[in-house]
Amino acid sequence: MELWDISPALRPGTPAFPGDTPYREERTWVLGPDCPVNVGAITLSTHAGSHADAPLHYDANGAPAGAFELARFIGPARVVDLRGLGPLVRPDHLAAALARPVRRLLLRTYERMPQDQWVQDFTAIDPAAIDFMAAHGVDLIGTDAASVDPATSKTLDAHMAVRRHGMLILENLVLDHVPPGDYELIALPLKLMNMDAAPLRAVLRPLPSPTS
């Protein structure tokens, strides 16, 4: 079955939000005459690569990543091409995509998602667009950007709108090679019981046929 891998590679040089922990790796055991195995260690942010924000990320009393309901990360999802729309995704940009119901909406905003350098001026999401998606039944928003809010935001208005509606957020997806349309999303976060976010490996595959 065809799969679209929509997670960026994690490696030294993977972009991190300014001030956040960069990805690092080392070999702690090395295969050789006195050691039968290679074993590595990694240091990374909970927001490294593709990840799910937990409510704890933007709400002091919010649930951590260990409390995620996994079923919400698996199921039909719609990929929408929103390239070239400027600094914010607005409600009118989404009207056509939400003419038919869908619970999971994945937003492509980059011509090519940057995997080797930090880009400050990504396309964020207008809080009114979050409200619009929620009103149309969306409860998981995925984006190829580093955040649903602008990088310079201190009020996190889009995150606050997500909190009001009890929605989920996936960030840093790679949608360059995925045609717009409907797929099955599988994007399971690591079971980091007390953390504010969790990295994940996200894939899309064709929706099962009605007779399968």
C-alpha positions as CSV (number, residue, x, y, z in Angstrom):
1,M,0.0,0.0,0.0
2,E,1.3,3.5,-0.9
3,L,2.4,5.6,2.1
4,W,3.3,9.3,2.2
5,D,5.8,9.9,4.9
6,I,5.0,13.4,6.2
7,S,7.6,13.7,9.0
8,P,10.9,15.6,8.5
9,A,14.2,13.8,9.2
10,L,15.7,14.3,12.7
11,R,19.4,14.8,12.5
12,P,22.0,17.4,13.5
13,G,21.0,20.6,11.9
14,T,17.3,20.0,12.1
15,P,15.8,23.5,12.6
16,A,14.7,24.4,16.1
17,F,12.7,27.3,17.3
18,P,15.2,30.0,18.4
19,G,16.3,29.4,22.0
20,D,14.9,25.8,22.0
21,T,17.0,22.7,22.4
22,P,18.8,21.7,19.2
23,Y,18.8,18.1,18.1
24,R,22.0,16.3,19.1
25,E,23.1,12.7,18.9
26,E,26.1,10.6,20.1
27,R,27.2,7.0,20.1
28,T,27.6,5.9,23.7
29,W,28.6,2.3,22.9
30,V,30.4,1.4,19.7
31,L,30.5,-2.0,18.1
32,G,33.9,-3.5,18.2
33,P,36.1,-6.2,19.7
34,D,35.0,-5.3,23.3
35,C,31.4,-4.4,22.6
36,P,28.8,-6.4,20.7
37,V,26.4,-3.5,19.8
38,N,26.1,0.1,18.8
39,V,23.9,2.2,21.2
40,G,23.2,5.9,20.7
41,A,21.8,8.7,22.8
42,I,19.9,11.8,21.6
43,T,19.0,15.2,23.0
44,L,16.1,17.0,21.5
45,S,13.2,19.3,22.2
46,T,9.7,17.9,22.7
47,H,8.9,20.0,19.6
48,A,11.6,18.5,17.4
49,G,10.4,17.6,13.9
50,S,6.8,16.6,13.5
51,H,5.1,16.7,16.9
52,A,1.8,17.1,18.7
53,D,1.3,20.0,21.1
54,A,-0.3,18.9,24.3
55,P,-2.6,21.4,26.1
56,L,0.1,21.7,28.8
57,H,2.2,23.5,26.2
58,Y,0.0,26.6,26.3
59,D,-2.1,26.1,29.5
60,A,-0.5,25.7,32.9
61,N,-3.4,23.4,33.9
62,G,-3.5,21.6,30.6
63,A,-3.2,17.8,30.1
64,P,0.3,16.5,29.2
65,A,1.2,14.5,26.1
66,G,0.8,11.2,28.1
67,A,-3.0,11.9,28.2
68,F,-3.5,12.1,24.5
69,E,-6.5,10.1,23.1
70,L,-4.7,8.1,20.4
71,A,-7.8,7.5,18.3
72,R,-7.9,11.2,17.5
73,F,-4.6,10.8,15.6
74,I,-5.8,8.1,13.3
75,G,-8.5,8.5,10.6
76,P,-9.6,10.4,7.6
77,A,-7.8,13.7,7.0
78,R,-7.9,16.3,4.2
79,V,-4.7,17.9,2.8
80,V,-5.3,21.5,1.6
81,D,-2.9,23.6,-0.5
82,L,-2.7,27.1,0.9
83,R,0.6,28.2,-0.6
84,G,1.2,31.9,-1.3
85,L,-1.5,33.3,1.0
86,G,0.6,35.5,3.1
87,P,1.3,35.6,6.8
88,L,-2.0,34.2,8.0
89,V,-4.5,31.5,7.0
90,R,-7.9,33.1,7.2
91,P,-11.5,31.7,7.2
92,D,-12.1,32.5,3.5
93,H,-9.1,30.4,2.6
94,L,-10.7,27.3,4.0
95,A,-14.3,27.7,2.9
96,A,-13.9,25.4,-0.2
97,A,-12.0,22.8,1.7
98,L,-14.7,22.6,4.4
99,A,-17.6,22.4,2.1
100,R,-17.6,18.7,2.9
101,P,-17.2,17.6,6.5
102,V,-13.8,16.4,7.8
103,R,-12.3,16.0,11.3
104,R,-8.6,16.4,10.5
105,L,-7.3,19.2,8.3
106,L,-3.7,19.4,7.2
107,L,-2.5,22.7,5.8
108,R,0.3,23.0,3.2
109,T,1.7,26.5,3.3
110,Y,5.3,26.0,2.0
111,E,6.4,25.5,-1.6
112,R,9.1,23.4,0.1
113,M,9.1,22.8,3.8
114,P,12.5,24.0,5.3
115,Q,14.3,21.0,6.8
116,D,17.8,22.5,7.0
117,Q,17.3,26.0,8.4
118,W,15.0,28.0,10.6
119,V,12.6,30.2,8.8
120,Q,11.0,33.0,10.9
121,D,8.3,34.2,8.5
122,F,6.1,31.2,8.2
123,T,2.4,31.2,7.5
124,A,0.5,31.0,10.8
125,I,-3.2,30.7,11.4
126,D,-5.7,33.5,12.2
127,P,-7.6,32.6,15.4
128,A,-10.8,33.3,13.4
129,A,-9.8,30.5,11.1
130,I,-9.4,28.2,14.1
131,D,-13.0,29.1,15.1
132,F,-14.2,28.5,11.5
133,M,-12.6,25.1,11.4
134,A,-14.1,24.1,14.8
135,A,-17.5,25.3,13.6
136,H,-17.2,22.9,10.7
137,G,-16.3,19.9,12.9
138,V,-12.5,19.9,12.6
139,D,-10.8,18.8,15.8
140,L,-7.2,18.2,14.6
141,I,-5.2,20.8,12.7
142,G,-1.9,19.9,11.1
143,T,0.5,22.4,9.5
144,D,3.8,22.3,7.8
145,A,4.8,25.4,9.7
146,A,6.6,25.5,13.1
147,S,3.6,26.9,14.9
148,V,0.0,27.8,14.4
149,D,0.9,31.3,15.8
150,P,3.5,33.7,14.4
151,A,7.0,33.1,15.7
152,T,7.0,36.5,17.4
153,S,3.6,36.1,19.2
154,K,3.6,36.3,23.0
155,T,-0.2,35.9,23.4
156,L,-0.5,32.7,21.3
157,D,-4.0,33.7,20.1
158,A,-4.3,30.7,17.7
159,H,-3.3,28.3,20.5
160,M,-5.8,29.9,22.8
161,A,-8.5,29.3,20.2
162,V,-7.4,25.7,19.9
163,R,-7.7,25.4,23.7
164,R,-11.3,26.9,23.7
165,H,-12.4,24.3,21.2
166,G,-10.5,21.3,22.6
167,M,-8.7,20.7,19.3
168,L,-5.3,19.1,18.7
169,I,-2.3,20.5,16.9
170,L,0.3,18.8,14.7
171,E,3.2,21.0,13.6
172,N,6.3,20.6,11.3
173,L,4.6,18.2,8.8
174,V,6.1,17.7,5.3
175,L,3.4,18.0,2.7
176,D,5.5,19.0,-0.3
177,H,4.9,15.8,-2.1
178,V,1.3,15.2,-1.1
179,P,-1.5,16.1,-3.6
180,P,-4.5,17.9,-2.1
181,G,-7.2,15.5,-1.2
182,D,-8.5,13.0,1.4
183,Y,-6.3,10.4,3.1
184,E,-6.0,8.3,6.2
185,L,-3.7,9.9,8.7
186,I,-1.7,7.9,11.2
187,A,0.3,10.1,13.5
188,L,1.0,8.6,16.9
189,P,2.8,10.7,19.5
190,L,5.4,9.2,21.8
191,K,4.0,8.4,25.3
192,L,5.8,11.2,27.1
193,M,3.7,11.1,30.2
194,N,4.5,14.5,31.8
195,M,5.6,16.6,28.8
196,D,4.2,19.6,26.9
197,A,4.5,17.9,23.4
198,A,5.6,14.7,21.8
199,P,7.4,14.0,18.6
200,L,5.7,11.6,16.2
201,R,6.1,9.7,12.9
202,A,3.2,10.8,10.7
203,V,2.1,9.1,7.5
204,L,-0.8,9.3,5.1
205,R,-2.2,6.5,3.1
206,P,-5.1,6.1,0.7
207,L,-8.5,5.8,2.4
208,P,-9.8,2.2,2.6
209,S,-12.3,1.5,-0.1
210,P,-15.9,0.9,1.1
211,T,-15.6,-2.7,0.2
212,S,-12.2,-3.4,1.7
